[in-house]
Amino acid sequence: MVENPQSPKGGMNVNYDALLWRPWREGIGLDEAQWANLTNLIGVHMVLDRLLSMRILLGLCSIGKVEKGGVERLATVVAEISLGRRLELAKESGLLTADAAGDLSEVNRVRNRLMHFKPKLKDGFESVPEINSDEALRALARRGLQAFQALMKDDLLRLFEDAAKADEEASRGPKGK
């Protein structure tokens, strides 16, 4: 293991950049700035992906009474649907506006271009502006933020917390028993 001298507690930590990330980054021809942009893009995509699933799940749960354990089963089904299909469902059902769906779709398009190898793209990462330009990444991040705000409308996380609390109370049975 490689000791990380910047560890605030002075303990042994693995310096993942030296041990793992740098060789991988260099192995695919990315410099540190490109790697940082790639990492930021993946993070934005991951958050939006999960929020889209939560928005759809909330929509499904609000149209009828979900039996005990049903939310987990629905969540599993929703998670297995591709992001493109979930995006289409959210847009067509009115859970997401066309503009917000377009923003999320663009984040997904760029992420897919980076994550799925295509031998026909001979210039590799050089042809992806969002990795090579902080300005292009900022423009995409703005679109991601707009999608995030649309997905979070009605305070999505609070709604899930309230639903979990109600489910917990229901599982305890009527008060006084």
Buried (B, 14 or more C-beta within 10 A) or exposed (E): EEEBEEEEEEEEBEBEBEEEBBEEBEEEEBEEEBBBBBEBBEEBBEBBBEBBBBBBBBBBBEEEEBEEEBBEEBBEEBEEBEBEEBBBBBBEEEBBBEEBBBBBBBBBEBBEBBEEEEEEEEEBBEEBBBBBBEEBBEBBBEBBEBBBEBBBEEEBEEBBEEBEEEBEEEEEEEEEE
